[in-house]
């Protein structure tokens, strides 16, 4: 009997299935934080907010960060699998370039979760717990929470072009790269845009991404601009 799942191709499919599964968990909780919890915290009373920070937020953050880790590790696994199966030259083809753009966005998003948002939230949670126990608040908690907030908004901004490019790799099959075209301009332009936005996540402000409507508009606008640039710079 030839069981499709018990083949090399089936193994790759399993990796991809778990990748999407973890991705749904991660990005679902990201959207919950930004679209639902944030606006609720802005208008609820202080005791309710404090209670939620101590008992609800840690649970949501557990699914959030481990969802991110599962997505990242299965994504890396697929990159390694593709490299060994298709060869290094694959990364210069249309699908290879699209997946690398999506993976670059997603890797920065993963780093924002583990090295900016989660450390900041640990301080916010510890401070709320201390205050509830009658101890003084951590004076750095507000600033760290705000920095985590900018990184979280940036992840929403990145999520739309990230998913566009990642899903386009296999399904927007007409995307090709002219054989005589150097990929250097694409790498430079995309590098400047993506790293510039990441620098803003680490040092800047939310600006037009402050409201839910604002960040959703910015995210779709970024995806459209980057798609147009990807066509122009590869033809
Ligand atoms: C964290 C870093 C990530 C890396 C390194 C990564 C890498 C990859 C790779 C290598 C593929 C296979 C593409 C192909 O078969 O041609 C892929 C597909 C995909 N990824 Fe990611 N990914 C990451 C994050 C995410 C996130 C956050 C999501 C959000 C849900 C996501 C959703 C998808 C989807 C929907 C596919 C398409 C599967 C298909 O077309 O069959 N990925 N990713």
Boltz pocket constraint, residues with backbone or C-beta under 6 A from the ligand:
constraints:
  - pocket:
      binder: B
      contacts: [[A, 16], [A, 19], [A, 20], [A, 23], [A, 24], [A, 26], [A, 27], [A, 68], [A, 71], [A, 72], [A, 73], [A, 74], [A, 75], [A, 76], [A, 78], [A, 79], [A, 82], [A, 95], [A, 99], [A, 102], [A, 103], [A, 106], [A, 107], [A, 110], [A, 163], [A, 166], [A, 167], [A, 169], [A, 170], [A, 171]]
      max_distance: 6.0
